[in-house]
Amino acid sequence: MTDEKRHYQRIAFDAEVLMEHEGASWVCHLIDISLKGVLVIFPDELEVNIGDTYEMELRLGVDAAIHMNVKVVHRLDYVTGLEWSDIDLESLTHLRRLLELNMADPEEMHRELSDLG
């Protein structure tokens, strides 16, 4: 996937996320995040396939987290691209603020939000 095809600006964000699928859960490494998806590294022993769905949690502190349902949209070696399919309003608010604080041009966030609609 090339940068020219990206509709949403990604920001590097080094963190751990909790992924859940069919009653099992794994800690994965978050590489970057955008308004519409995330790039993560799953544990080596986990088989991940295009189309698989997961519940994801990114803890932002003691009282804040981003919760979203995500779907695997691409995989290259050990890096997996996930697109969210469902996110609650509070999580979307946290995601928006996280991106605004880390974007070089916060006005870009407003353009991306209008694209989501």
Secondary structure, DSSP 4 states (H G I P E B T S, - for coil): --GGG-SS--EEEEEEEEEEETTEEEEEEEEEE-SSEEEEE--TTS---TT-EEEEEEE-SSS-EEEEEEEEEEEETTEEEEEEEEE-HHHHHHHHHHHHHH-S-THHHHHHHHHH-
